[in-house]
Every structure is written in structure tokens, then in C-alpha cells.
Amino acid sequence: MLDSDLAALYGVTPKALNQAVKRNMERFPADFMFQLDRDEAGHSRQGRHRKYLPYAFTEQGVAMLSSVLRSKRAVQVNVEIMRAFVRLRSLIAHNSELARRRRTASLRRKAGRPK
């Protein structure tokens, strides 16, 4: 998720969110947060109108934000974001299983075997 999207959810400015993160950089290794390059930022909604390149946060980075943004809203938003990630993983797993079943059924039909 981009810093600007997270800032909107948390009710803070992207600048305030990024300042809180920068004060706590040891909590945000490269696999939790990274800065988009110019090409990537140019393809994002906000990329063309920003002075600085946006940061993207992974699921772990979003979870870590609750430790640096300590408002009640931050905690509530984090809970909902974590629930969304869980639902997303569930959907991906379900769709992967359906795709596997479909491939298996298709291969069986091609081989002339019943389902």
C-alpha cells in the first residue's frame, strides 16, 4: 500500500506518516517498506503530482505502522487492514485451488478419462 493511501486511512498527511516512519527506521527493513522509483511512481495515481517519490508498505510494514502511529484510529485502521490481508490471502488460496481443479479436469477430459 502506498504511503498516501495509508495516510488517508489513518487521518494524517503523507508527510506526517513518513516522518513517523523515518524516526523509527529500524522498524522498517526493506522487506517492510521501500521507495518507488520514478518509473513506478509515474504509473501510480499520485506519482506525477508529488515532490518526493512515494513509499510502498508490505503487509508487515503496515502492521508495524501501528507501533509508530499510536492513535486509537491507527489501531482500528490497522486491525481492518490486517483483516483485509487475511481475506485477500484466503481468496487467492481459494482461486488457486479452483484453478488447480479446473486444470486437472481439463487434462482428464483431454485424456478421455471421466472426472
C-alpha positions in Angstrom: 0.0 0.0 0.0 1.3 3.5 -0.8 2.1 6.0 1.9 -0.6 8.4 0.7 -3.3 5.8 0.8 -2.3 4.7 4.3 -2.1 8.3 5.4 -5.6 8.9 4.2 -6.9 5.9 6.1 -5.1 6.9 9.3 -6.3 10.5 9.0 -2.8 12.0 8.8 -0.8 13.7 6.0 1.7 11.6 4.0 4.4 13.9 5.3 3.4 13.1 8.9 3.3 9.4 8.2 6.7 9.4 6.6 8.2 11.5 9.4 6.9 8.9 11.9 8.4 6.1 9.9 11.8 7.9 9.4 12.0 8.4 13.2 11.7 4.7 13.6 13.6 3.3 10.5 14.9 0.3 12.5 11.3 -1.0 12.5 11.0 -0.8 8.7 13.6 -3.0 6.9 13.5 -3.2 3.1 11.0 -6.1 3.1 8.5 -4.0 5.1 8.8 -0.7 3.1 10.5 0.6 0.0 10.5 3.7 -2.1 9.1 3.5 -5.6 11.4 4.6 -8.4 10.4 7.3 -10.9 9.0 4.8 -13.4 6.9 3.0 -10.8 5.7 6.3 -9.3 4.8 7.6 -12.7 2.3 4.7 -13.0 0.7 5.3 -9.7 -2.3 7.7 -9.2 -0.4 10.2 -7.1 3.1 9.7 -8.6 3.0 12.6 -11.0 2.0 15.3 -8.6 4.3 14.6 -5.7 7.5 16.3 -4.7 9.0 13.1 -3.3 8.8 9.5 -4.5 6.2 7.6 -2.6 6.9 4.7 -0.2 5.1 1.4 -0.5 4.4 -0.7 2.5 4.1 -4.5 2.6 1.7 -6.3 4.9 4.4 -6.4 7.6 5.2 -2.8 7.1 1.5 -1.9 7.5 1.4 -3.9 10.7 4.5 -2.1 12.0 2.8 1.2 11.4 0.6 0.7 14.4 3.7 0.8 16.6 4.7 4.3 15.4 1.2 5.8 14.9 -0.2 5.4 18.3 -3.7 6.9 18.0 -6.9 4.9 18.6 -7.7 5.4 14.9 -4.3 3.9 13.9 -5.0 0.8 15.9 -8.5 0.4 14.4 -7.4 1.0 10.9 -4.6 -1.5 11.3 -7.0 -4.1 12.6 -9.2 -3.6 9.5 -6.2 -3.6 7.1 -4.9 -6.9 8.6 -8.3 -8.4 8.2 -8.4 -7.3 4.6 -5.0 -9.0 4.0 -6.3 -12.2 5.6 -9.4 -12.1 3.3 -7.1 -11.5 0.3 -4.9 -14.4 1.1 -8.0 -16.6 1.5 -9.4 -15.5 -1.8 -6.0 -16.2 -3.5 -5.8 -19.6 -2.0 -9.4 -20.4 -2.9 -8.8 -19.2 -6.5 -5.6 -21.2 -6.8 -7.4 -24.3 -5.7 -10.2 -23.7 -8.2 -7.6 -23.2 -11.0 -5.8 -26.4 -10.0 -9.1 -28.4 -10.1 -10.0 -26.9 -13.4 -6.7 -27.8 -14.9 -7.0 -31.3 -13.6 -10.5 -31.7 -15.0 -9.4 -30.3 -18.4 -6.4 -32.7 -18.5 -8.7 -35.7 -17.7 -11.1 -34.7 -20.4 -8.3 -34.4 -22.9 -7.1 -37.9 -21.8 -10.6 -39.2 -22.3 -11.0 -40.1 -18.6 -14.1 -39.1 -16.6 -14.0 -36.5 -13.9 
